[in-house]
Amino acid sequence: MEENVLNKIIVFDVWAEYAHFRKFYTTTSPLTFSVPPRTAICGLIGAIAGLSKAENEYLKYFPFEEAKIGLRILNPIKNTIVAQNLINTKKNKVKGPGMNLITQRTQIRFEFLKSPKYRIYFAYIGKNEKLLELKNLLMQHKSVYTPVLGLSENIANFSFVGEFEIEQKNSCDFVSINSVIPLGQTTENGILFDYNAEYFSERQPLMLNIERVAEKYDDIIFERNGRPVEVKTKNGYFEIYGKEKEKIVFIE
């Protein structure tokens, strides 16, 4: 990409059998966000590109001004509850083979997303060499680390859609947006609801520092089945000139 000029964007799809993006306010019965927070998408992109997770180093490469990230729902959001047996690894110190010797277990009910599939839009105008090579890895269907959707057991697959030209546009009217939408980017009364659609809003962290402390939150608006949402945006939107003209806003 041309340095400091947002004119192209990488698009790829990601999916898995299950996903879990833990809501920060849940404890004994973990609930999941319906869509991955921007912070989770940063981790996914970092895993594919090979950014180190040591001391959360990868987080410093995704500031809003350098890493533009958007998300579209491709499969309807479906939730399921799965009971999992958790073991206390601190009290049960077993060396080598013998996990079967652990008797203290706690069964917890986890909420998972069933058959999730998303489209990720990523435009990078920074200088990190590994992120600049992301396109080549996606095209070859390669990743440096294993991509997952939330938890380590939720191994994800992905496919490269393409690299397309992108253009910022402005409109005073309602625009049909394909991506999820941060509420802070809409005008007052700037959402046109369709009574046949299913709208949801989730408060999510948008940015973490390297201490994993959230620096910004916003309410993310989306339609459960992935249908476009009619909105009036404060700062315009972006049109992608791919196989279909998708209109998105970035999560920031």
Beta strands, then each sheet from edge to edge (+ up, - down):
strand 1: 8-15
strand 2: 18-19
strand 3: 67-73
strand 4: 79-87
strand 5: 105-114
strand 6: 117-124
strand 7: 157-169
strand 8: 175-177
strand 9: 181-182
strand 10: 186-192
strand 11: 199-208
strand 12: 214-223
strand 13: 229-233
strand 14: 237-241
strand 15: 245-248
sheet 1: 3+ 6- 1+ 7- 14+ 15-
sheet 2: 2+ 5- 4+
sheet 3: 8+ 13- 10+
sheet 4: 9+ 12- 11+
end
